[in-house]
Amino acid sequence: MMKIVTLFLVAISLLVVVVYFSSVSDGSPGFFVDEASIAYNAHTIAQSGVDEYGLRFPLYFRAFGEYKNPVYVYTLAAIFKFTGPSVFAARMLSAVLGLFTAILLGLLANRITRKRWVGLIVFTVTLLTPWLFEISRLVFEVSIFPALLSGFLLLLYEASRREKWSWRIAVGLGVLLGLMVYSYSIGRLLAPLFALGLMFFFTRRRWRGIVLAWVVLGVMLFPLAVFSVKSPGALGERYKFVTYVKPGDTHAQIAIRFVKNYVGNLSPRSWLIKGDPEPRHHLPGMGSLLVGMVILAALGFVVVLLRYRREAWWRFILYGLAVAPIPASLTLDHFHTLRLITLPVFLLVLTVPALEFLSADTGPRKGLRRAVFVTLILLILVQGGIFQRQFQTASARVDAFDSYYPEVLNAALIQPERPIYLLDKTPAAYMYAFWYSTLSGLNLSTFQRANEEAPPPAGAIVISHELPCTNCEMIIERGQFRVYRQK
C-alpha cells in the first residue's frame, strides 16, 4: 500500500515540478530595475571581473545609493560566463534555487521521520507555496536565502543526532551562516541570531564544535568588518529610509511600534488572504501561504510543544520561527515578503511533526486523524493549483516591472541623433538602458547620462524618467518614461 502511495506522490511531485518551471519566462514579462542592476553587474563580472563602476571583484555592489549583496550576483555571473547575459538564464537561476529549497526541505522531512512519502509531501508543498514560488520568479538577491537556510537546517539536524560534532559539520554550519550574511541584508541580523541559537545544542561533548562554528562565522565576517571600516555607514544607508527608528524616538515608542509590526507580520489575514501589498512581490487575489499548510504548521507547533519541547532541534525551530520576523518588524513596510523570507521555511519544517501525527498507525481517533490528513493534503493541492492557474493567466504587472521600457528604448534608438541622453529623477532608471542595450549587443557609448544641473543640449534625444518635458518635441510616453527631442 505504501509503495502505491509513494508512487502516486512521486507522480504528483513531478507534475508540480513541470508546472513550476513552465512560468519561468512568462511569469514577469518585464525586468525591474533592481533585477537589471543585479544582472548587469553579474554580466560585467563574468566579462571582465569588474562591476559597473570598474571595481574589480567587489565585496558589495554599489547601486542607486545602496549596495547589492554578493552571493547571488557572483552565482549569476558564473552562469553568465557560459550562457551570456539573458533574462531567461537569470530567472532560471532563481527558479532552480527554489527547487533546491524544496529538495533540501524534503530531504530534511525524510530524515526526521524516516518516511519517504513525508519528504515528498513537504517537497511538493514547498513548490506550491506562493510565498516561495513568487520569490523564485524574481532576480533578487533574496532568492538564494531560503536554499541556504534549508541547507543549514538539514546539516543542523544531522548534527543534532550526534553526541559530538565533527569539524566538517561545524565548519559547514559556520560557512552557511556566513553565506547568509552576504546573501541579503536580513542575514546580517539573522545569521548571528541563528548562531546564538546553537546554544540549544550545547553539551560537554559538542561545545568545541559549536565554538568552531562561531569561529568560522567570525572569520567570514572579517571582510564585512573591513568593508564597514573603509565605507562607514554604507551598508546601513538604505535602512535609514525604511526604518521607523528615528533620532529622538524614545525606547517606549520604538518598542511599541516593534511589537505592533511583529504581531502584524504574524497576522493570519496577511498570510492567508492579502499577502504582500507590493504587486512586484505578490500577485493580488490570494494570500502568501496555503491554508492547508498553515493548519499543518499550527498543528505541528502544538505537537512540538506537547511532545518534543525538550529536544534541542525542535527548540531551535521554535526559536527560529520567533526571530524570523525581527528584521521586517524594524521597518516601515507592512508584511514585506523579502524581509520575512525565513518565515515560510520554518513553517514548512513545522508541518513535519503534524504529518507524522496525523498519519500515525497508533493512538486514539485514527480514522479522524486520517480524514483530516487527506483533507488537508487535498486542500493544499487544490489551492496550490488555483494559485498556479491565477499566476500563469494573470495580466502582466506592467507598472510593477516597467515592462514597457524596451518599447521606450526602441523609440529612442530609431532616431539618428547620438548619444541618447538619460535623464532620471532618481539615479536608477539608466540601468534599464544599460541592461537592454547589453542584451541587444549595443555599445554603451550610445548613451550619455545627464541631470538637471547639466541638461541635454538642444536637438538631443532624451529618455526621461519621472521628469517633465519642457521646450521639447515629444516622441513617446509610457508609464514613468518619455522619449523626446530637446529644443
Summary of the structure (lengths in Angstrom):
residues: 487
radius of gyration: 24.4
end to end distance: 78.8
largest distance: 84.0
contacts: 1624
relative contact order: 0.11
helix: 63%
strand: 8%
